[in-house]
């Protein structure tokens, strides 16, 4: 009972703040180890999965909005401070580890069902699309009732036609799902699939309402949010790399790119090299023209004089 009370206290502290619970956090500052860095940088996984199968319990560290506001203000004022890069790296590693553990469970569940990842992904997508269509049909039905009460007959008829089209599309998806179920995988688990986002088991025999509840459920949406975070982290890293990469500079040695193990020469050395190259080219030009002049003189001396 004591543990349950402690969990409830932690949840209330997260929702209302420690100050509202009478807990003194005046002495805490955002760099303190007792402050949740996931919470400071973005989202703490502990808050995403409350009352689900993946409930992590209350976060053992402090979630205080005042400290988060101070952290964000300090980061905006001095973004180059290494402590912010350290916090961000720790945050990204925590999110990656959490999603990686989910992927491991998904792979284990798929091997248990003896299904290929492609079959599971296609089936899961079909089930998700059917659930979304069912939600759209329910919303359209409610809209028709509201239009009927308002006496808008034409709008109501148009909405009814749209619902009929959704029902037809849903029927096609269900037939495609049934055909995929009958022709894929080994016997014994044909009706089960693994959600490729959260790792939960799904059955094609579940009702549309049940599937809609899953794809709109807290655990599925929580993992979906974490995966979107990882994509955002990857895009930001690639953007930083592209901005930090220096533009390629042609090497004076001919055909190379500066910076590949060669040292940068001073401007004085470059000037001296250019002068030496010009002198060499000038000497070559003079010798070459003199040689051609001597050749022409020898040719004239050897050639017979024409008599008139």
Backbone torsions as a table, in degrees:
resi	resn	phi	psi	omega
1	UNK	NA	-34.9	178.1
2	UNK	-63.8	-38.4	179.3
3	UNK	-66.1	-40.8	178.8
4	UNK	-62.8	-41.5	179.2
5	UNK	-64.8	-37.7	178.5
6	UNK	-65.3	-41.4	177.9
7	UNK	-63.7	-41.6	178.3
8	UNK	-63.8	-38.3	179.4
9	UNK	-64.7	-41.3	179.1
10	UNK	-63.9	-41.5	179.4
11	UNK	-63.5	-43.5	178.1
12	UNK	-64.4	-36.4	179.3
13	UNK	-64.8	-39.1	179.3
14	UNK	-67.8	-40.2	-176.2
15	UNK	-76.2	-40.7	-172.3
16	UNK	-102.5	-17.0	-177.4
17	UNK	96.5	145.9	-178.4
18	UNK	-62.7	-34.2	-179.1
19	UNK	-62.3	-38.3	179.8
20	UNK	-67.9	-24.4	179.1
21	UNK	-89.7	3.6	179.2
22	UNK	81.4	17.6	-179.4
23	UNK	-98.1	125.1	-176.6
24	UNK	-78.6	119.5	176.4
25	UNK	-123.1	20.8	-177.4
26	UNK	-63.8	-36.2	-177.5
27	UNK	-78.3	-11.2	-179.7
28	UNK	-82.0	141.8	171.7
29	UNK	-124.5	162.9	-172.0
30	UNK	-63.3	-28.0	177.1
31	UNK	-74.8	-5.9	-176.1
32	UNK	-63.3	144.3	179.5
33	UNK	-65.1	-20.8	-178.7
34	UNK	-79.7	-7.6	179.8
35	UNK	-94.5	134.5	-178.1
36	UNK	-71.4	117.3	-178.5
37	UNK	-76.2	-28.1	173.5
38	UNK	-61.5	-41.7	179.4
39	UNK	-65.8	-39.2	-179.1
40	UNK	-66.1	-43.0	-174.4
41	UNK	-83.4	-19.6	-177.3
42	UNK	179.4	-98.0	-174.2
43	UNK	-129.9	134.2	175.9
44	UNK	-90.0	126.2	-179.8
45	UNK	-57.5	-24.7	179.9
46	UNK	-61.6	-27.8	-177.0
47	UNK	-88.2	-8.7	-175.9
48	UNK	-88.0	-22.8	-168.7
49	UNK	-123.6	26.9	177.3
50	UNK	-65.4	138.8	179.6
51	UNK	61.3	34.0	173.4
52	UNK	-127.0	177.9	178.2
53	UNK	-64.5	-24.7	-179.1
54	UNK	-100.9	24.4	-179.4
55	UNK	-59.1	120.5	-179.0
56	UNK	-90.2	-2.3	-174.3
57	UNK	80.5	-176.1	-179.8
58	UNK	-74.6	144.0	179.1
59	UNK	-67.5	132.2	-178.4
60	UNK	-72.1	-10.3	-178.0
61	UNK	-106.2	166.6	-172.6
62	UNK	-77.4	135.0	172.3
63	UNK	-115.8	95.5	-177.1
64	UNK	-121.8	122.0	-177.3
65	UNK	-61.7	-34.8	179.2
66	UNK	-61.4	-43.6	179.9
67	UNK	-67.9	-35.4	177.6
68	UNK	-66.0	-40.6	177.7
69	UNK	-62.9	-42.0	178.2
70	UNK	-65.5	-38.8	178.8
71	UNK	-63.1	-47.0	-179.0
72	UNK	-65.0	-37.4	178.7
73	UNK	-67.0	-40.7	179.4
74	UNK	-67.0	-38.6	179.3
75	UNK	-67.6	-36.8	178.5
76	UNK	-70.0	-33.0	-179.0
77	UNK	-74.6	-37.2	-177.5
78	UNK	-138.2	72.7	-174.2
79	UNK	-68.0	-18.8	-177.8
80	UNK	-83.5	-3.4	179.2
81	UNK	-63.0	128.9	-176.7
82	UNK	-60.0	-23.8	-177.2
83	UNK	-64.9	-31.3	-179.8
84	UNK	-73.1	-37.7	174.6
85	UNK	-64.7	-37.0	177.3
86	UNK	-64.6	-45.9	178.6
87	UNK	-61.5	-43.2	-178.4
88	UNK	-64.8	-41.4	179.0
89	UNK	-63.1	-43.3	178.0
90	UNK	-62.8	-40.2	179.0
91	UNK	-63.5	-46.9	179.9
92	UNK	-63.6	-39.8	178.8
93	UNK	-64.5	-38.4	178.8
94	UNK	-64.9	-44.3	-179.9
95	UNK	-65.7	-42.4	179.3
96	UNK	-61.9	-43.0	-179.7
97	UNK	-63.3	-37.2	-179.7
98	UNK	-67.2	-44.6	179.5
99	UNK	-70.5	-36.4	179.3
100	UNK	-62.5	-38.1	176.5
101	UNK	-64.3	-38.3	176.7
102	UNK	-64.6	-42.4	178.3
103	UNK	-62.3	-36.4	177.7
104	UNK	-63.5	-41.6	177.6
105	UNK	-65.3	-37.6	179.4
106	UNK	-63.4	-45.7	179.9
107	UNK	-62.7	-40.2	178.3
108	UNK	-64.0	-44.0	-179.8
109	UNK	-65.6	-37.2	179.2
110	UNK	-67.1	-40.1	176.2
111	UNK	-64.7	-34.9	179.4
112	UNK	-65.7	-33.5	179.3
113	UNK	-89.0	-6.8	179.2
114	UNK	57.5	45.4	177.7
115	UNK	-117.9	148.4	175.6
116	UNK	-77.1	152.7	178.0
117	UNK	-59.0	-33.2	-179.9
118	UNK	-66.1	-42.2	179.0
119	UNK	-64.5	-43.1	179.8
120	UNK	-64.4	-42.8	-178.5
121	UNK	-64.4	-43.5	-179.3
122	UNK	-65.2	-42.8	180.0
123	UNK	-66.2	-42.7	179.6
124	UNK	-62.9	-39.9	178.6
125	UNK	-63.9	-41.4	178.2
126	UNK	-63.2	-43.5	180.0
127	UNK	-64.1	-38.6	178.5
128	UNK	-66.2	-41.8	179.7
129	UNK	-64.4	-40.1	178.0
130	UNK	-62.9	-41.7	179.6
131	UNK	-64.8	-40.3	179.1
132	UNK	-66.0	-39.0	177.4
133	UNK	-64.2	-39.5	179.5
134	UNK	-62.7	-41.6	177.5
135	UNK	-63.9	-39.2	178.6
136	UNK	-65.1	-39.1	178.1
137	UNK	-63.4	-43.4	179.1
138	UNK	-63.3	-41.9	177.5
139	UNK	-64.3	-39.1	177.9
140	UNK	-65.4	-37.4	179.0
141	UNK	-63.4	-42.6	178.0
142	UNK	-64.4	-36.3	179.1
143	UNK	-67.5	-37.6	177.8
144	UNK	-62.6	-41.8	179.5
145	UNK	-63.0	-41.6	179.5
146	UNK	-65.6	-40.4	178.6
147	UNK	-66.1	-37.1	178.5
148	UNK	-64.0	-38.4	178.8
149	UNK	-67.6	-29.1	179.0
150	UNK	-85.6	-3.3	179.2
151	UNK	77.8	16.0	180.0
152	UNK	-90.2	86.8	-172.8
153	UNK	-72.1	-44.6	-176.7
154	UNK	-63.4	-46.5	178.0
155	UNK	-61.6	-36.8	179.7
156	UNK	-65.4	-40.0	179.2
157	UNK	-66.6	-39.8	177.8
158	UNK	-63.3	-41.7	178.9
159	UNK	-65.7	-34.5	178.5
160	UNK	-66.9	-38.1	176.5
161	UNK	-64.4	-39.1	177.9
162	UNK	-64.5	-37.6	178.5
163	UNK	-67.2	-39.3	178.0
164	UNK	-62.6	-38.6	177.5
165	UNK	-65.3	-38.7	178.0
166	UNK	-65.8	-38.8	178.8
167	UNK	-64.9	-39.3	178.0
168	UNK	-64.0	-42.7	178.3
169	UNK	-64.5	-38.8	178.7
170	UNK	-63.5	-40.1	178.6
171	UNK	-62.7	-39.3	178.0
172	UNK	-65.1	-42.2	178.4
173	UNK	-63.3	-40.0	-179.5
174	UNK	-66.3	-39.2	177.7
175	UNK	-67.0	-39.6	177.5
176	UNK	-63.7	-39.5	178.6
177	UNK	-66.5	-41.3	179.2
178	UNK	-64.1	-41.1	178.9
179	UNK	-64.7	-41.0	178.5
180	UNK	-65.4	-37.8	179.3
181	UNK	-66.6	-38.3	-177.2
182	UNK	-73.9	-23.7	-172.9
183	UNK	-109.1	-5.4	-175.4
184	UNK	-117.6	152.5	172.8
185	UNK	78.4	170.3	179.1
186	UNK	-87.3	168.3	-179.0
187	UNK	-74.7	159.1	177.2
188	UNK	103.6	-33.1	-178.1
189	UNK	-134.7	27.5	-174.9
190	UNK	-58.0	-29.2	-172.6
191	UNK	-89.0	-5.5	-177.4
192	UNK	-103.8	143.9	175.3
193	UNK	-137.4	160.8	179.3
194	UNK	-109.6	128.3	177.4
195	UNK	-68.0	125.2	-176.5
196	UNK	-80.5	5.3	176.7
197	UNK	-105.9	-48.8	-175.2
198	UNK	-114.9	-11.2	177.3
199	UNK	85.5	6.1	179.7
200	UNK	-76.0	151.5	175.3
201	UNK	-79.1	135.6	176.8
202	UNK	-123.1	149.0	177.7
203	UNK	-120.6	137.3	177.8
204	UNK	-71.2	-10.5	177.5
205	UNK	-86.8	-7.5	178.2
206	UNK	-65.7	150.7	177.9
207	UNK	-70.8	160.4	178.7
208	UNK	-60.1	-36.5	179.7
209	UNK	-64.3	-39.9	-179.6
210	UNK	-67.5	-41.3	177.6
211	UNK	-64.9	-40.6	178.0
212	UNK	-63.0	-37.3	177.8
213	UNK	-64.8	-36.0	179.7
214	UNK	-67.9	-52.4	-175.5
215	UNK	-68.7	-20.2	174.8
216	UNK	-102.6	8.2	-176.7
217	UNK	-78.1	166.1	-174.3
218	UNK	-67.5	-39.9	-177.7
219	UNK	-68.5	-45.8	179.6
220	UNK	-62.5	-46.4	-179.6
221	UNK	-66.2	-33.0	178.0
222	UNK	-64.1	-47.2	177.8
223	UNK	-67.4	-34.0	177.0
224	UNK	-62.6	-40.3	178.4
225	UNK	-66.0	-41.4	179.4
226	UNK	-64.2	-39.7	179.1
227	UNK	-67.1	-36.9	175.5
228	UNK	-64.4	-35.8	176.5
229	UNK	-61.5	-44.5	-179.7
230	UNK	-61.5	-40.4	176.9
231	UNK	-62.3	-40.7	179.0
232	UNK	-66.0	-41.6	178.1
233	UNK	-59.9	-42.9	-178.4
234	UNK	-64.0	-43.9	179.9
235	UNK	-63.6	-40.1	-179.9
236	UNK	-68.1	-37.3	177.6
237	UNK	-64.7	-44.1	178.8
238	UNK	-63.8	-36.1	178.7
239	UNK	-66.8	-41.5	178.9
240	UNK	-65.6	-38.5	178.4
241	UNK	-64.1	-41.4	-179.8
242	UNK	-65.4	-36.4	179.7
243	UNK	-74.0	-32.6	-177.3
244	UNK	-81.7	-20.2	-177.0
245	UNK	-70.1	126.7	179.7
246	UNK	-74.0	149.9	178.1
247	UNK	-68.5	143.0	-180.0
248	UNK	-66.8	138.5	180.0
249	UNK	-120.7	131.2	-178.8
250	UNK	-68.3	137.1	-179.8
251	UNK	-82.1	146.2	179.4
252	UNK	-72.9	-13.6	179.8
253	UNK	-76.8	-7.5	173.7
254	UNK	101.7	103.5	170.7
255	UNK	87.1	-11.3	-176.8
256	UNK	-91.8	176.2	176.3
257	UNK	-114.5	129.1	-176.8
258	UNK	-61.7	144.3	176.8
259	UNK	102.3	-7.1	-179.5
260	UNK	-87.2	73.2	175.9
261	UNK	81.3	-7.0	-178.4
262	UNK	-96.4	149.7	-178.6
263	UNK	-87.5	150.6	177.3
264	UNK	-78.0	129.0	179.6
265	UNK	-89.0	153.6	-179.5
266	UNK	-74.5	161.8	179.8
267	UNK	-64.6	-31.6	178.5
268	UNK	-66.6	-40.9	176.8
269	UNK	-64.3	-41.0	178.8
270	UNK	-61.9	-41.1	179.6
271	UNK	-63.9	-43.0	179.1
272	UNK	-63.1	-40.0	178.7
273	UNK	-64.9	-39.7	-179.4
274	UNK	-66.5	-40.0	177.7
275	UNK	-62.9	-42.4	179.8
276	UNK	-63.7	-39.9	178.4
277	UNK	-64.1	-40.4	179.8
278	UNK	-66.1	-41.6	177.8
279	UNK	-61.8	-41.7	-179.8
280	UNK	-64.7	-42.6	179.6
281	UNK	-66.0	-38.1	179.8
282	UNK	-65.7	-42.8	178.6
283	UNK	-64.1	-39.6	178.5
284	UNK	-64.1	-40.5	-178.7
285	UNK	-65.4	-40.6	-179.5
286	UNK	-67.7	-43.1	179.5
287	UNK	-64.1	-39.6	-178.2
288	UNK	-65.9	-42.3	-179.7
289	UNK	-70.0	-37.5	177.5
290	UNK	-64.1	-39.6	179.5
291	UNK	-63.9	-41.1	179.3
292	UNK	-67.1	-35.0	178.4
293	UNK	-66.9	-42.7	177.9
294	UNK	-63.9	-37.7	179.0
295	UNK	-63.3	-40.5	-179.3
296	UNK	-66.3	-37.9	178.5
297	UNK	-64.9	-42.0	179.3
298	UNK	-65.1	-38.1	-180.0
299	UNK	-63.8	-39.7	-179.6
300	UNK	-69.6	-35.0	-179.5
301	UNK	-70.3	-30.4	-179.9
302	UNK	-83.1	-25.3	-174.8
303	UNK	-75.4	138.0	179.3
304	UNK	-66.3	144.5	179.6
305	UNK	-75.8	137.8	179.1
306	UNK	-81.4	135.4	178.7
307	UNK	-102.3	142.5	-179.5
308	UNK	-114.8	NA	NA
